[in-house]
């Protein structure tokens, strides 16, 4: 058994790199989106044990919508990629290319068991460049095939070492083999088929089928016993078979004895009647064989109408099925009749072709696809062995040697060029699906997925054309009509969107008495009720109708988590917080480890004015996901609003983590500034406010509070340019105008500028008492007492219960009377000045302090937004389903003031009264 040399390793590795280096520029496409981008199991915040509880796509195995594909070790490698480079696609593709090179080297080592040095190298070279592998290598999710193949081949090689020099059994390689088979199975299900390959090949025997039959006859007649070599091999195989059966039992337990739910769109033949189902599934075998022989037209998706059903025995395609089985039978018979090395190569090739393909063949149980190129990764090894074996037979004949080498050179070159070219198709979803449509125009899913790719680019008009074409290709495709509806909604064509959703709803299966509805509908199709409800609930008069749709979805599938989530949002909008809480609690029963659900429940607690319970639920969300951005932000905001100083350090820490996650969100820095203001850390507060303003020009609350900070720090002159910027962006900011007028009059002695501020307020709102009163003070400052009197009379008429205006009016009238009695003119006196500040009511002082109603109006906090949970993935990636759920409603925050806020208000009221006394003293003075 010849070893593999370093030159051969470098040759294979170099060839793989040359064929696949351009795959490093490809992104995450097709199934990669669900397996990588949307899979929370990759994130460090997700407990590691979740990898062994969830399927390949991150869905709990216990849920019916799970695909039951249990590949935790493959997901673990994705998680390592994420740890190394997060979502940089190049690192994922780089590892795939490296794994493919490893498979090629191991395959060469296995081929050396059955082929000579040259033929085995030819087989490995052909395997390295075969275009059918682009889906497994360039598609990131194909890593399951790569890893499974590595351990499958390693297990095969380990088994060959189980025979000692004296033909005894060496048990260490047997134990290693069992472990490697288990690992291969945890990478992908087909790993378990390696045992069947051993049983077929019998690598340490040279018996032919006639010889084995003759031995069996002699044993049954009692003339002779089994040869020792046969007994030893049978013993080893019995151990392996028992181990394999145990693995199968464990695998069945993992999927809870349930097969995944697929629709007729995924695999039309699976729901067809006899004999259509059998004829079609058998016809798919020569279709797959043809892809190995002629990989000129490759397609990423072969579902739906790609391959029409074979409905009768008279269909000429049955001839292809007959020819395939005939060729398979001839090769099998030839290999079993002879004991030479050539026959062993053929039986090895057939075993590699047939056995690993059985789980994907649909012959024993239906799968979720018609044809999938990546499942041909291991079967292509058998094909390459057959081609190399044929090459050796031809090249051994003198006249055909040069021709055989020429043909092999052409085959390798064309395959390498095709592979390199095919990689570019996987560059993006748009390039992938448009290339697939060129091969197959009868697959509605492809038209849908091109539409999704355009939709991601916000090219809704073009996306709509593809979605409409999908409905024409497959009129009963529920997902296509949902996609049309969503696109109409994005184009603000609500009427057409609702019509499309209603068509999709009408295509849902009707309830059959006595039959469980959930078993006959794909979970994703129930999204039609969610999306339709989300659409119509924008109309306040149709909220009950939307709620009815949510309840209908729940009645069809009581474990439909997303229906509870969406209904909870609606109930909150309908001012039914208790029912909303119950909906979220029911969703949490279905998914207790969902951070988004705990977050949404906390928002309900805020609406129910239960901040302590809200904080507990925010903390539960953060226990599950310590970097949950909205939970970080809103829990810190809640701590800040509580007024309890013991929460301040933790609130500050959470805001700091939030700005690490969202470094471009000015709200995080703004609230850090507000916390610093609460702690009287003015320099820190100024720095955070400046950062918020840099990120968001014209940030209203940040600008006003920074100006207020300067004013309270006796830096009124520094506040003026900030107020100018505020009023440039928000010229109607009343409190900014009041503060600016106050500074101009009391610190710049600019009564003209102050008067302009107060007059602008009254121009916008003639009923603004505060602006009116301060304008009266300006008139008094100018010593225009008659005008000040008239002004105060008008202010008193606007607010007859304001006692301070009445007192000021009496003071002015007294002043006028005194001047008149002295015979002095009432014109403004040049030597008179007013040193007091203009009256500012308590509300002005409150501004700059966070309030529970949110920011954006100069009251502190920006308004919080409640996010609906992304626990479900309905993006239509790789399916024809709707791409995403639509819309979530903004959160309404509690209006209850904290104890600290009340104390602050009292303190500021006292300050305002002190200023009022100062104004009265000025008005009463000479």
C-alpha positions in Angstrom: 0.0 0.0 0.0 1.9 3.0 -1.3 2.0 6.1 0.9 1.1 9.6 -0.1 4.2 11.8 -0.8 4.7 15.4 0.0 4.8 16.2 -3.7 1.4 14.7 -4.2 0.0 16.6 -1.2 1.4 19.9 -2.6 0.0 19.1 -6.0 -3.5 18.4 -4.7 -3.4 21.4 -2.4 -2.2 23.7 -5.1 -4.8 22.5 -7.5 -7.6 23.0 -5.0 -6.3 26.5 -4.3 -6.2 27.4 -8.0 -9.7 26.2 -8.5 -11.3 27.8 -5.4 -9.2 30.9 -4.5 -12.0 33.1 -6.0 -14.5 31.7 -3.6 -12.9 33.8 -0.9 -14.6 36.8 -2.3 -18.0 35.2 -2.1 -20.4 36.2 0.6 -23.1 34.3 2.6 -25.7 33.2 0.2 -28.8 30.9 0.1 -28.7 28.5 3.1 -25.7 30.3 4.5 -28.0 33.1 5.7 -30.0 30.8 7.9 -27.1 28.7 9.1 -24.7 31.6 9.7 -26.2 35.0 9.8 -29.4 34.1 11.5 -28.1 31.3 13.7 -27.7 32.4 17.3 -25.8 29.3 18.2 -22.7 30.9 16.7 -22.7 33.8 19.1 -20.5 33.5 22.2 -23.4 34.7 24.3 -25.3 31.5 23.5 -24.5 28.6 25.9 -22.4 26.0 24.3 -24.8 23.2 25.2 -27.4 24.7 22.9 -25.4 23.3 19.9 -26.3 19.8 21.1 -30.0 20.7 21.7 -30.7 22.5 18.4 -30.6 21.5 14.8 -28.1 22.7 12.1 -30.1 25.9 11.7 -30.3 26.8 15.4 -33.9 25.6 15.9 -34.6 23.4 18.9 -34.9 19.7 17.9 -38.1 19.5 19.9 -39.9 21.9 17.7 -41.9 20.6 14.8 -40.5 23.2 12.4 -37.0 21.8 13.0 -35.4 20.2 10.0 -34.1 17.5 12.3 -30.6 17.9 10.8 -28.4 17.2 13.8 -24.8 18.4 13.1 -23.5 20.0 16.3 -19.8 19.5 15.4 -20.2 21.4 12.1 -22.0 24.2 13.9 -19.1 24.2 16.4 -16.7 25.0 13.6 -18.9 27.8 12.5 -18.8 29.1 16.1 -15.0 29.0 16.0 -15.1 31.0 12.7 -17.3 33.5 14.4 -14.9 33.7 17.4 -12.1 34.3 15.0 -13.6 36.8 12.6 -17.3 37.1 13.5 -19.2 37.4 10.2 -16.3 37.9 7.8 -17.3 35.5 5.0 -13.7 35.1 3.7 -12.6 33.2 6.8 -15.5 30.7 6.5 -14.7 30.1 2.8 -11.0 29.8 3.5 -11.6 27.0 6.0 -13.9 25.2 3.5 -11.2 25.3 0.9 -8.6 23.9 3.4 -11.0 21.1 4.4 -11.6 20.2 0.7 -7.8 19.9 0.3 -7.6 17.6 3.3 -10.4 15.4 1.9 -8.5 15.2 -1.4 -5.4 13.9 0.3 -7.3 11.4 2.4 -9.2 10.2 -0.7 -5.8 9.7 -2.4 -4.7 7.6 0.6 -7.9 5.4 0.4 -7.5 5.0 -3.4 -4.1 3.6 -2.9 -5.8 0.5 -1.3 -7.5 -0.4 -4.6 -5.7 1.4 -7.4 -2.1 1.8 -8.5 -0.1 5.0 -7.8 -1.0 6.7 -11.1 -4.6 5.8 -11.2 -5.2 6.8 -7.6 -3.6 10.2 -8.3 -5.8 10.6 -11.3 -8.9 9.8 -9.2 -7.8 12.3 -6.5 -7.1 15.0 -9.1 -10.5 14.5 -10.7 -12.1 14.7 -7.3 -10.3 17.9 -6.5 -11.6 19.8 -9.6 -15.0 18.3 -10.1 -17.6 21.1 -10.6 -20.2 19.2 -8.7 -18.3 20.1 -5.5 -18.8 23.9 -5.8 -21.9 23.8 -3.7 -20.2 21.8 -0.9 -17.0 23.9 -1.0 -18.1 27.4 -2.0 -21.4 27.2 -0.1 -20.4 27.6 3.6 -23.1 25.1 4.7 -21.4 22.5 2.6 -18.9 22.2 5.4 -21.1 19.4 6.8 -20.1 17.3 3.8 -16.5 18.2 4.1 -16.1 17.4 7.8 -18.2 14.2 7.5 -16.0 13.0 4.6 -12.8 13.6 6.5 -13.9 11.5 9.4 -15.5 8.9 7.1 -12.3 8.4 5.2 -10.3 8.5 8.4 -12.5 5.8 9.9 -12.1 3.7 6.7 -8.3 3.9 7.0 -8.4 3.1 10.7 -10.3 0.0 10.0 -7.7 -1.3 7.5 -5.2 -1.4 10.4 -7.4 -3.7 12.5 -5.6 -6.9 11.2 -2.4 -7.8 12.8 0.7 -9.5 11.2 -0.6 -12.9 12.2 -4.1 -12.1 10.9 -5.3 -11.5 14.5 -7.7 -8.7 15.4 -6.2 -5.4 16.7 -9.0 -3.8 18.7 -7.5 -0.3 19.1 -8.1 0.6 15.4 -11.6 -0.9 15.8 -12.3 1.4 18.8 -10.9 4.4 16.9 -13.1 3.5 13.9 -16.2 3.5 16.1 -15.3 6.9 17.5 -14.6 8.3 14.0 -17.9 7.1 12.7 -19.7 8.7 15.6 -17.9 12.0 15.0 -18.6 11.8 11.2 -22.3 11.3 12.0 -22.3 14.3 14.3 -20.9 16.3 11.4 -23.6 15.0 9.0 -25.9 12.0 9.0 -24.3 10.2 6.0 -21.2 9.5 8.1 -22.9 6.4 9.5 -22.9 4.8 6.0 -19.2 4.0 6.2 -20.1 0.8 8.0 -22.0 -0.3 4.9 -19.0 0.4 2.8 -16.9 -1.9 4.9 -19.5 -4.7 4.7 -19.6 -4.4 0.9 -15.9 -4.2 0.3 -14.4 -6.6 2.9 -11.0 -4.9 2.6 -9.0 -7.7 4.2 -10.5 -10.5 2.2 -9.9 -11.6 -1.4 -12.9 -14.0 -1.7 -15.2 -13.8 -4.6 -18.9 -14.3 -4.4 -18.8 -17.8 -5.8 -16.1 -18.8 -3.3 -18.1 -17.4 -0.4 -21.2 -19.2 -1.6 -19.2 -22.5 -1.9 -17.8 -22.0 1.7 -21.3 -21.5 3.0 -22.6 -24.6 1.3 -19.7 -26.7 2.8 -20.4 -25.3 6.3 -24.1 -26.1 6.1 -23.3 -29.7 4.9 -21.0 -30.1 7.9 -18.0 -30.9 5.8 -15.9 -27.9 6.9 -16.0 -24.9 9.2 -15.6 -21.2 8.5 -12.0 -20.2 7.8 -10.4 -18.3 10.7 -10.0 -15.2 8.5 -13.7 -15.1 7.7 -14.6 -15.5 11.4 -12.3 -12.7 12.5 -13.7 -10.4 9.9 -17.3 -11.3 10.7 -16.5 -10.6 14.4 -15.1 -7.2 13.6 -18.0 -6.4 11.4 -20.5 -7.5 14.0 -19.0 -5.1 16.5 -19.1 -2.3 14.0 -22.7 -3.1 13.0 -23.8 -3.2 16.6 -22.1 0.2 17.2 -23.8 1.5 14.2 -27.2 0.4 15.3 -26.6 2.1 18.7 -25.8 5.3 16.8 -29.0 5.0 14.8 -31.0 4.5 17.9 -29.4 7.6 19.5 -30.0 9.6 16.3 -33.7 8.6 16.3 -34.0 9.6 19.9 -32.4 13.0 19.2 -35.1 13.8 16.5 -37.7 12.4 18.9 -38.8 9.8 16.4 -40.2 12.6 14.2 -39.4 13.3 10.6 -39.3 17.0 9.6 -42.3 18.6 8.0 -41.8 19.4 4.3 -44.3 20.8 1.8 -45.2 19.6 -1.7 -43.2 22.6 -3.0 -40.0 21.2 -1.4 -40.4 17.8 -2.9 -43.5 17.3 -5.1 -43.1 13.6 -5.6 -43.1 13.0 -1.8 -46.8 13.8 -1.6 -47.8 12.1 -4.9 -49.7 8.9 -5.2 -48.5 5.5 -6.5 -46.9 4.9 -9.0 -45.9 8.6 -9.6 -43.9 8.8 -6.4 -41.9 5.6 -7.0 -41.3 6.3 -10.7 -40.1 9.9 -10.0 -37.8 8.9 -7.1 -36.2 6.2 -9.2 -35.8 8.5 -12.1 -33.9 11.0 -9.9 -31.1 8.4 -9.6 -30.0 8.7 -13.3 -30.5 12.5 -13.0 -27.9 12.6 -10.2 -25.6 10.2 -12.2 -25.8 12.5 -15.2 -24.7 15.5 -13.0 -21.6 13.5 -12.2 -21.0 12.7 -15.8 -21.8 16.0 -17.3 -21.8 18.9 -14.8 -22.3 21.6 -17.4 -25.6 22.9 -16.1 -25.5 23.2 -12.4 -28.3 24.7 -10.3 -28.5 25.6 -6.6 -32.1 24.6 -6.3 -33.9 21.7 -7.9 -37.2 21.8 -6.0 -40.7 22.6 -7.1 -41.2 22.2 -10.9 -37.6 21.8 -11.9 -38.1 18.1 -12.7 -41.6 17.2 -13.8 -43.2 14.2 -12.2 -42.9 10.8 -13.9 -46.6 9.9 -13.8 -46.9 6.8 -16.1 -44.9 3.8 -17.2 -45.1 5.1 -20.7 -42.9 8.1 -19.9 -39.7 7.8 -22.0 -37.7 8.9 -19.0 -38.2 5.5 -17.5 -35.7 4.3 -20.0 -33.0 6.3 -18.3 -34.0 4.6 -15.0 -33.9 1.2 -16.6 -30.5 1.9 -18.2 -29.1 3.1 -14.8 -30.2 0.0 -12.9 -28.9 -2.2 -15.7 -25.5 -0.6 -15.7 -25.4 -0.8 -11.9 -26.3 -4.5 -12.0 -23.7 -5.4 -14.6 -20.9 -3.6 -12.6 -22.0 -5.3 -9.4 -22.2 -8.7 -11.0 -18.7 -8.3 -12.6 -17.1 -7.1 -9.4 -18.5 -10.0 -7.3 -17.6 -12.7 -9.8 -13.9 -11.9 -9.8 -11.3 -11.6 -7.0 -8.7 -9.5 -8.7 -7.8 -6.0 -7.7 -9.8 -4.6 -10.6 -13.0 -6.1 -9.2 -12.2 -4.7 -5.8 -11.8 -1.2 -7.2 -15.2 -1.5 -8.9 -17.0 -2.7 -5.8 -15.3 0.0 -3.8 -16.5 2.6 -6.3 -20.1 1.3 -6.3 -20.2 1.3 -2.5 -19.0 4.9 -2.4 -21.6 5.9 -5.0 -24.6 4.0 -3.6 -24.4 3.8 0.2 -23.7 7.5 1.1 -26.4 8.5 -1.3 -29.1 6.4 0.3 -30.2 8.9 3.0 -30.7 11.5 0.2 -32.3 9.2 -2.3 -36.0 9.5 -1.1 -36.3 5.7 -1.6 -36.8 4.9 2.1 -38.0 8.2 3.5 -38.7 11.6 2.0 -36.3 14.5 2.2 -36.7 18.2 1.8 -35.3 18.4 -1.7 -35.5 16.8 -5.1 -31.8 17.0 -6.1 -29.0 18.6 -4.1 -25.6 18.8 -5.6 -23.8 19.0 -2.3 -25.0 15.5 -1.3 -23.1 14.1 -4.3 -19.8 15.1 -2.6 -19.1 11.6 -1.2 -20.7 9.6 -4.1 -18.5 11.5 -6.5 -15.6 9.7 -4.9 -16.9 6.4 -6.3 -17.4 8.1 -9.7 -13.8 9.3 -9.7 -12.6 5.8 -8.8 -14.5 4.3 -11.7 -13.1 6.9 -14.1 -9.6 6.3 -12.8 -10.1 2.6 -13.2 -11.3 3.0 -16.7 -8.3 5.3 -17.4 -5.9 2.6 -16.2 -7.6 0.0 -18.4 -7.2 2.2 -21.5 -3.7 3.4 -20.8 -2.5 -0.1 -20.3 -3.1 -0.7 -24.0 -0.2 0.6 -26.0 -2.3 2.2 -28.8 -4.7 4.0 -26.5 -2.2 5.2 -23.9 -1.6 8.7 -25.5 -5.3 9.1 -26.3 -6.3 8.2 -22.7 -3.8 10.7 -21.3 -5.1 13.4 -23.7 -8.7 12.7 -22.8 -7.8 12.8 -19.1 -6.0 16.1 -19.5 -8.9 17.6 -21.3 -11.3 16.3 -18.7 -9.3 17.7 -15.8 -8.8 21.1 -17.6 -12.5 21.6 -18.5 -13.6 20.6 -15.0 -11.1 23.0 -13.4 -12.3 25.8 -15.6 -15.9 25.1 -14.9 -15.3 24.9 -11.2 -13.5 28.3 -11.2 -16.3 29.8 -13.3 -19.0 28.3 -11.2 -17.5 29.9 -8.0 -18.4 33.3 -9.3 -22.1 32.3 -9.3 -21.9 32.1 -5.5 -20.6 35.6 -5.1 -23.9 37.0 -4.1 -27.5 35.8 -3.9 -28.4 37.8 -7.0 -25.7 36.1 -9.1 -26.5 32.7 -7.7 -30.2 32.7 -8.4 -30.0 34.4 -11.8 -27.5 31.8 -12.9 -30.0 29.1 -11.6 -32.9 30.7 -13.6 -30.8 30.3 -16.8 -30.8 26.5 -16.1 -34.3 26.2 -14.9 -37.2 28.6 -15.5 -39.9 26.4 -14.0 -38.9 26.7 -10.4 -40.9 29.3 -8.6 -38.5 29.3 -5.6 -35.7 30.6 -7.9 -37.9 33.5 -9.1 -38.7 34.2 -5.4 -35.1 34.2 -4.3 -34.0 36.6 -7.1 -36.8 38.8 -5.8 -35.4 38.5 -2.3 -32.0 39.5 -3.5 -33.3 42.6 -5.2 -35.5 43.3 -2.1 -32.4 43.4 0.0 -31.0 46.1 -2.3 -34.3 48.0 -1.7 -35.1 47.6 -5.4 -38.7 46.8 -4.8 -40.1 47.5 -8.3 -37.7 44.9 -9.8 -38.3 42.5 -7.0 -42.0 42.7 -7.5 -41.6 41.5 -11.1 -39.8 38.4 -10.0 -42.3 37.7 -7.3 -45.2 38.0 -9.7 -43.4 35.7 -12.2 -43.2 33.2 -9.3 -46.9 33.3 -8.9 -47.4 32.7 -12.6 -45.0 29.7 -12.6 -46.6 28.2 -9.5 -50.0 29.8 -9.0 -50.6 27.8 -5.8 -47.4 28.8 -4.1 -48.4 30.4 -0.8 -45.0 31.9 -0.2 -44.9 33.6 -3.6 -48.2 35.4 -2.9 -46.9 36.4 0.5 -43.8 37.9 -1.1 -45.9 39.9 -3.5 -48.0 41.2 -0.6 -44.9 42.2 1.4 -43.4 44.0 -1.7 -46.6 45.9 -2.3 -46.5 47.0 1.3 -42.9 48.2 0.9 -44.2 50.2 -2.1 -47.0 51.7 0.1 -49.6 49.9 -2.0 -51.6 48.6 1.0 -54.7 47.6 -0.9 -52.8 45.4 -3.4 -50.8 44.0 -0.5 -53.9 42.9 1.4 -55.3 41.3 -1.7 -52.2 39.3 -2.2 -52.2 38.1 1.4 -55.8 37.1 1.1 -55.0 35.0 -1.9 -52.2 33.3 0.0 -54.6 32.8 2.9 -57.2 31.2 0.6 -54.6 28.6 -0.5 -54.1 27.3 3.0 -55.4 23.8 3.6 -59.0 23.7 4.8 -59.8 22.1 8.2 -60.8 18.5 7.9 -62.9 17.2 10.8 -61.0 14.8 13.0 -57.6 15.5 11.4 -54.9 17.5 13.0 -54.4 20.6 11.1 -50.8 21.2 12.1 -49.6 18.0 10.5 -50.8 19.2 7.1 -49.3 22.7 6.9 -45.8 24.0 6.9 -45.1 26.3 9.9 -43.8 29.1 7.7 -47.0 29.2 5.7 -48.8 30.4 8.9 -46.9 33.6 8.5 -49.6 34.7 6.1 -51.8 35.4 9.1 -49.1 37.3 10.9 -48.2 39.4 7.9 -51.9 40.2 7.1 -52.6 41.1 10.7 -49.5 43.3 10.8 -50.7 45.1 7.7 -54.2 45.8 8.7 -53.4 46.8 12.3 -51.9 50.0 11.0 -55.6 51.0 10.7 -56.8 51.8 14.2 -60.3 50.7 13.3 -59.2 47.2 12.4 -57.2 46.2 15.5 -59.8 43.6 16.5 -59.7 42.1 13.0 -55.9 41.8 13.3 -56.3 40.1 16.7 -58.7 37.6 15.2 -56.0 36.6 12.7 -53.4 36.1 15.4 -55.8 34.0 17.3 -56.7 32.0 14.2 -53.0 31.2 13.7 -52.6 30.1 17.3 -55.7 27.9 17.1 -54.1 26.2 14.0 -50.8 25.6 15.8 -50.8 26.2 19.6 -47.0 26.2 19.6 -46.7 29.0 17.0 -44.5 31.2 19.1 -44.4 34.2 16.7 -48.1 34.5 16.8 -48.0 35.1 20.6 -45.2 37.6 20.2 -47.0 39.6 17.5 -50.3 39.4 19.4 -48.6 40.7 22.5 -47.5 43.8 20.6 -51.0 44.3 19.3 -52.6 43.9 22.7 -50.2 46.5 24.1 -51.2 48.9 21.3 -54.9 48.1 22.2 -54.1 49.2 25.8 -54.6 45.6 27.1 -51.3 45.1 29.0 -52.6 42.2 31.1 -53.6 40.2 28.0 -50.3 41.2 26.4 -48.4 39.9 29.4 -50.3 36.6 29.2 -49.4 36.3 25.5 -45.7 36.8 26.2 -45.8 34.4 29.1 -47.3 31.7 26.8 -44.5 32.3 24.3 -41.9 32.0 27.1 -43.4 28.6 27.9 -42.5 27.6 24.4 -39.1 29.2 24.4 -37.9 30.1 27.9 -34.4 30.9 26.8 -35.4 33.7 24.4 -33.9 37.0 25.5 -36.1 39.0 23.1 -39.3 37.6 24.8 -38.0 38.6 28.3 -37.3 42.0 26.8 -40.8 42.4 25.4 -42.3 41.2 28.7 -40.3 43.9 30.5 -41.8 46.5 28.1 -45.3 45.3 29.1 -44.3 45.6 32.8 -43.4 49.3 32.1 -46.8 49.8 30.5 -48.3 48.3 33.6 -46.3 50.7 35.8 -44.3 48.0 37.4 -40.7 49.1 37.0 -39.3 46.6 39.5 -40.7 43.7 37.6 -39.6 45.3 34.3 -36.1 45.6 35.6 -36.1 41.9 36.7 -37.2 40.8 33.2 -34.6 43.1 31.5 -32.0 41.4 33.7 -33.3 37.9 32.6 -32.9 39.0 29.0 -29.3 40.1 29.7 -28.5 36.9 31.5 -29.4 35.0 28.3 -27.7 37.6 26.0 -25.4 40.0 27.9 -25.1 42.2 24.9 -28.8 42.5 24.1 -28.7 46.1 22.9 -32.2 47.2 23.6 -32.3 45.5 27.0 -29.0 47.2 27.9 -30.4 50.6 26.8 -33.8 50.4 28.4 -32.8 48.7 31.6 -30.1 51.5 32.1 -32.8 54.1 31.3 -35.1 52.5 33.9 -32.4 52.6 36.5 -31.7 56.2 35.7 -35.3 57.1 35.9 -35.7 55.4 39.3 -33.6 58.2 40.9 -31.9 55.6 43.2 -28.2 56.5 43.3 -27.2 52.8 44.0 -28.3 52.0 40.4 -26.2 54.7 38.9 -22.9 52.7 38.4 -24.7 49.8 36.9 -26.7 52.1 34.6 -23.5 53.7 33.5 -21.9 50.4 32.8 -24.8 49.2 30.7 -24.8 52.4 28.7 -21.1 52.0 28.1 -21.7 48.4 26.8 -24.5 49.7 24.7 -22.3 52.3 23.0 -19.7 49.5 22.4 -22.4 47.6 20.5 -23.9 50.7 18.8 -21.0 53.2 18.6 -22.9 55.4 16.1 -26.0 55.8 18.2 -26.0 59.2 19.7 -28.7 58.3 22.2 -26.3 56.1 24.2 -23.8 59.0 24.6 -26.6 61.4 25.4 -27.9 59.2 28.3 -24.3 58.8 29.6 -24.2 62.6 29.7 -27.5 62.7 31.6 -26.2 60.2 34.2 -23.1 62.4 34.6 -25.3 65.4 35.1 -27.2 63.6 37.8 -23.9 62.9 39.5 -22.8 66.5 39.1 -19.8 65.4 36.9 -20.1 68.3 34.6 -16.9 67.8 32.6 -17.8 64.2 31.9 -21.4 65.2 31.0 -20.1 67.8 28.6 -17.9 65.3 26.9 -20.7 62.8 26.4 -23.1 65.5 25.2 -20.5 66.8 22.7 -20.0 63.2 21.4 -23.8 62.8 20.9 -24.0 66.1 19.0 -21.0 65.1 16.8 -22.8 61.9 15.8 -26.2 63.5 15.3 -26.2 67.0 14.1 -29.0 69.0 15.6 -29.6 66.5 18.4 -32.4 68.6 20.1 -32.2 67.2 23.6 -28.4 67.0 23.7 -28.1 70.6 22.5 -30.6 72.0 25.0 -29.2 70.0 28.0 -25.7 71.0 27.1 -26.7 74.6 27.1 -28.6 74.1 30.4 -25.5 72.5 31.8 -23.4 75.6 30.9 -26.0 77.8 32.4 -26.2 75.9 35.7 -22.3 75.9 35.8 -22.3 79.7 35.5 -20.9 79.5 31.9 -23.8 81.3 30.3 -21.7 82.8 27.6 -20.6 79.3 26.5 -24.3 78.3 26.3 -25.2 80.9 23.7 -23.5 79.2 20.6 -25.0 75.9 21.7 -28.5 77.6 21.8 -27.8 79.2 18.4 -27.1 75.8 17.0 -30.2 74.4 18.7 -32.4 77.1 17.3 -30.8 76.8 13.8 -32.0 73.2 13.6 -35.2 73.7 15.7 -36.3 77.3 15.4 -39.5 76.6 17.3 -37.8 75.3 20.4 -39.7 77.4 23.0 -37.6 76.5 26.0 -34.4 77.1 24.1 -35.7 80.6 23.2 -36.6 81.3 26.8 -33.1 80.2 28.0 -31.4 82.3 25.3 -33.6 85.3 26.1 -32.7 85.0 29.8 -29.0 84.8 29.1 -29.1 87.7 26.7 -30.9 90.0 29.1 -29.2 89.1 32.4 -25.7 88.4 31.2 -25.3 90.2 27.9 -27.6 93.1 28.8 -29.0 92.6 25.3 -32.7 93.5 25.8 -33.2 93.8 22.0 -32.1 90.2 21.5 -34.0 89.0 24.5 -37.1 90.8 23.2 -36.7 89.1 19.8 -36.6 85.6 21.5 -39.8 86.2 23.5 -41.6 87.8 20.6 -40.8 84.8 18.5 -42.3 82.5 21.1 -45.5 84.6 21.1 -45.6 84.6 17.3 -45.6 80.8 17.4 -47.9 80.5 20.4 -49.7 83.7 21.4 -51.0 81.9 24.5 -47.6 81.1 26.0 -47.8 82.7 29.4 -44.1 82.3 30.3 -43.0 84.0 27.1 -45.6 86.7 27.6 -44.5 87.4 31.2 -40.8 87.5 30.3 -41.6 89.9 27.5 -43.3 92.1 30.1 -40.1 92.0 32.2 -38.2 93.2 29.1 -40.5 96.2 28.8 -40.0 97.0 32.4 -36.2 96.6 31.9 -36.5 99.2 29.2 -38.5 101.4 31.6 -41.5 101.4 29.3 -43.9 101.1 32.2 -47.2 101.7 30.3 -46.3 99.0 27.9 -45.2 96.7 30.7 -48.6 97.4 32.4 -50.6 96.5 29.3 -48.4 93.5 28.7 -49.0 92.2 32.3 -52.7 92.8 31.9 -52.8 90.7 28.8 -50.7 88.0 30.7 -53.1 88.0 33.6 -56.1 87.6 31.2 -54.3 84.6 29.8 -53.6 83.1 33.2 -56.0 84.7 35.7 -55.0 82.3 38.5 -51.3 83.1 38.4 -50.9 85.2 41.5 -47.3 86.3 40.7 -48.6 88.1 37.5 -51.2 89.9 39.6 -48.6 90.9 42.1 -46.3 92.1 39.4 -49.1 94.1 37.8 -49.8 95.8 41.1 -46.2 96.6 41.5 -46.0 98.2 38.1 -49.2 100.2 38.7 -47.8 101.4 42.0 -44.6 102.4 40.3 -46.6 104.3 37.6 -48.7 106.0 40.3 -45.6 107.0 42.2 -44.0 108.5 39.2 -47.1 110.4 38.2 -47.5 111.8 41.7 -43.9 113.0 41.5 -44.7 114.7 38.2 -42.0 112.7 36.5 -42.4 111.4 32.9 -43.2 107.8 32.3 -40.6 107.4 29.6 -37.8 104.9 30.2 -35.0 106.1 32.4 -31.5 105.6 31.2 -30.0 105.0 34.5 -32.4 102.4 35.6 -31.4 98.7 35.2 -32.9 95.4 36.2 -30.5 92.9 37.5 -32.9 90.1 38.3 -33.5 87.2 36.0 -36.7 86.7 34.0 -39.3 84.4 35.4 -38.9 80.9 34.4 -41.5 78.4 35.5 -40.7 75.0 37.1 -41.2 73.2 33.8 -38.2 75.1 32.3 -36.0 73.9 35.2 -37.3 70.4 34.8 -36.1 70.4 31.2 -32.7 68.8 31.1 -33.8 66.1 33.5 -34.9 62.8 32.1 -38.6 62.1 32.3 -40.3 58.8 31.9 -42.1 59.9 28.8 -38.9 59.9 26.7 -36.7 62.4 25.0 -36.9 64.4 21.9 -38.9 67.3 23.4 -36.1 68.7 25.6 -37.2 66.5 28.5 -34.2 64.2 28.5 -34.6 60.7 27.2 -35.1 59.8 23.6 -38.2 57.8 23.1 -37.6 54.0 23.4 -38.5 51.6 20.6 -39.8 48.2 21.4 -38.4 45.5 19.2 -40.4 42.4 18.3 -38.5 39.2 18.9 -36.4 37.8 16.1 -36.7 34.3 17.6 -38.2 33.0 14.4 -36.6 33.2 10.9 -39.1 33.7 8.2 -36.8 35.3 5.6 -37.6 33.0 2.8 -33.9 32.3 2.3 -33.8 29.1 0.5 -37.5 28.8 0.5 -40.4 30.5 -1.3 -41.8 31.8 2.0 -42.2 35.4 3.0 -39.0 37.1 3.7 -39.7 38.7 7.1 -42.4 39.7 9.5 -43.5 43.3 9.1 -43.3 46.1 11.6 -43.3 46.5 15.3 -44.8 49.3 17.3 -43.0 52.0 19.2 -42.9 51.6 22.9 -45.0 53.8 25.2 -43.1 54.5 28.4 -44.6 55.0 31.8 -45.5 58.6 32.9 -45.0 58.1 36.6 -42.3 60.4 38.1 -39.7 58.9 40.4 -39.1 60.1 44.0 -35.9 61.8 42.9 -37.7 63.6 40.1 -40.3 64.9 42.6 -37.5 66.1 44.9 -35.7 67.8 42.0 -39.0 69.5 41.0 -39.5 70.8 44.5 -35.9 72.1 44.6 -36.3 73.8 41.3 -39.7 75.2 42.3 -37.9 76.8 45.3 -35.3 78.2 43.0 -38.0 79.6 40.8 -39.8 81.2 43.7 -36.5 82.8 44.8 -36.1 84.3 41.4 -39.7 85.5 41.5 -39.0 87.3 44.8 -35.9 88.9 43.2 -38.0 90.2 40.3 -40.6 91.5 42.8 -37.8 93.3 44.6 -36.6 94.8 41.4 -40.0 95.9 40.4 -40.6 97.4 43.8 -37.3 99.3 43.8 -36.6 102.8 42.8 
